[in-house]
Amino acid sequence: MIVKTGPEFTVYTVDEFIEPRQRLLTDGRLVEFSEWETSEQTEIAGDIASRFGEYRKSGILDGEPFEGGGTKTIQFVRTSEGWRIAAFAWYDQANVA
């Protein structure tokens, strides 16, 4: 499950999440994109884990530079093949410069 919170609350399947982002990166609308964590906390209990982090991002979208940031939470489960994402949610902060 992938969830974007805020005024445009959206729940995505993996394919629904990937498709528009892949298009942005391949059609030239989004260039020089970068995203990085600024803080994080990860807790592991047996075969489950939770990561909560703050991030920043920047790039050029449709010819205009932008910066932003927000918060992400990722839930993991350990399988016989290793750790896998079970759920992912994020919140983009408005007016982050």
C-alpha positions as CSV (number, residue, x, y, z in Angstrom):
1,M,0.0,0.0,0.0
2,I,1.3,3.4,-0.9
3,V,-0.5,6.5,0.5
4,K,0.0,10.2,-0.1
5,T,-1.6,12.3,2.7
6,G,-2.8,15.9,2.7
7,P,-5.5,17.7,0.8
8,E,-5.0,15.3,-2.2
9,F,-5.2,12.0,-0.1
10,T,-4.4,9.2,-2.6
11,V,-4.0,5.4,-2.2
12,Y,-1.8,3.8,-4.9
13,T,-1.0,0.3,-6.1
14,V,2.7,-0.1,-6.9
15,D,2.0,0.3,-10.7
16,E,-0.1,3.4,-10.1
17,F,2.7,4.9,-8.1
18,I,5.5,4.1,-10.5
19,E,3.8,4.9,-13.9
20,P,3.5,8.7,-13.6
21,R,6.9,9.1,-12.0
22,Q,8.6,7.0,-14.7
23,R,6.8,9.1,-17.3
24,L,8.1,12.4,-15.6
25,L,11.7,11.1,-15.6
26,T,11.6,9.8,-19.2
27,D,9.7,12.6,-21.0
28,G,12.1,15.3,-19.9
29,R,9.6,17.3,-17.7
30,L,11.6,16.5,-14.5
31,V,15.4,16.9,-14.6
32,E,18.2,17.3,-12.1
33,F,15.9,15.7,-9.5
34,S,17.4,14.8,-6.1
35,E,15.9,13.6,-2.8
36,W,17.7,13.0,0.5
37,E,16.9,12.1,4.1
38,T,17.6,14.8,6.7
39,S,16.6,12.7,9.7
40,E,15.3,9.2,10.4
41,Q,14.4,6.8,13.1
42,T,14.1,3.1,12.5
43,E,12.7,0.5,15.0
44,I,12.9,-3.2,14.5
45,A,10.9,-5.8,16.5
46,G,11.5,-9.3,15.3
47,D,10.3,-9.6,11.7
48,I,8.7,-6.2,11.5
49,A,10.3,-2.7,11.2
50,S,9.2,0.9,10.9
51,R,11.2,3.8,9.5
52,F,10.0,7.4,10.0
53,G,12.0,10.1,8.3
54,E,12.2,13.7,7.1
55,Y,13.4,14.5,3.6
56,R,14.2,17.3,1.2
57,K,14.0,17.3,-2.6
58,S,14.9,19.6,-5.5
59,G,14.9,19.6,-9.2
60,I,13.6,21.3,-12.3
61,L,10.0,20.6,-13.3
62,D,8.6,21.9,-16.6
63,G,11.6,24.3,-16.8
64,E,11.1,25.8,-13.3
65,P,13.4,25.1,-10.3
66,F,11.7,23.7,-7.2
67,E,12.5,22.7,-3.7
68,G,10.4,20.9,-1.1
69,G,10.4,18.4,1.7
70,G,8.2,16.3,3.9
71,T,7.9,13.2,6.0
72,K,7.8,9.5,5.1
73,T,7.0,6.4,7.0
74,I,7.8,2.9,5.7
75,Q,6.7,-0.4,7.2
76,F,8.8,-3.5,6.5
77,V,8.4,-7.2,7.0
78,R,11.2,-9.8,6.9
79,T,10.5,-12.6,4.5
80,S,12.6,-15.7,3.6
81,E,14.0,-13.5,0.7
82,G,14.9,-10.6,3.1
83,W,13.2,-7.3,4.1
84,R,10.3,-6.1,2.0
85,I,8.2,-3.0,2.1
86,A,4.7,-3.7,3.3
87,A,3.4,-0.1,3.3
88,F,4.6,3.4,2.5
89,A,3.1,6.8,3.2
90,W,4.3,10.4,2.9
91,Y,3.3,13.9,3.5
92,D,4.8,16.8,1.4
93,Q,5.1,20.0,3.4
94,A,3.7,23.1,1.8
95,N,5.9,26.1,1.1
96,V,9.2,24.4,2.1
97,A,12.1,26.4,0.8
